[in-house]
Amino acid sequence: MRRTVYIVAADSPELYAYLCNVLSDDGETEVIRDRRVSERRRYQTEYAPERRQGERRSRPHVDAELATRCHAVLTLPAGVVGLV
C-alpha cells in the first residue's frame, strides 16, 4: 500500500489546518508540518574538514516546493516507514 504525505511549510498554519480537515485519515494520507527551523551549523568558519560527502537531505526538491508553493506532496512506496 502506497502512502501519500503532504508536508506544509511552517509559516502556513491555515493551509495545514485546511488540509487536515479536508483529507481524511484513511491510513494512506498524512499531513505534517515542516519542523525544520534552519541549518544546524551557525558559524561560517569550520573547525575541522567537512566529513560529509553529499547533501544530507535525500529530497532537496521538497525544499524548493515548500519555498514556492508552501507545500510538497510525496508518494512513498509500500514498506517505507519514515521520510528518509
C-alpha angles and dihedrals in degrees: 000000000000120000128214118211123193113201113197124198114253092238093058106073092153092057090046092052092046094051091046089054097043101042114068120225096241095151092257099071128058131177117203134173119235103253098186111115103183142314111304096228109083103174126077095211118075122219096200134020114278110265098187113096099198148001111312095213112079094204109047090163088071090066090053093049093048090051095048105030104020090236143055130202121213127187111204122199122239115286097027109127104180136026094258 
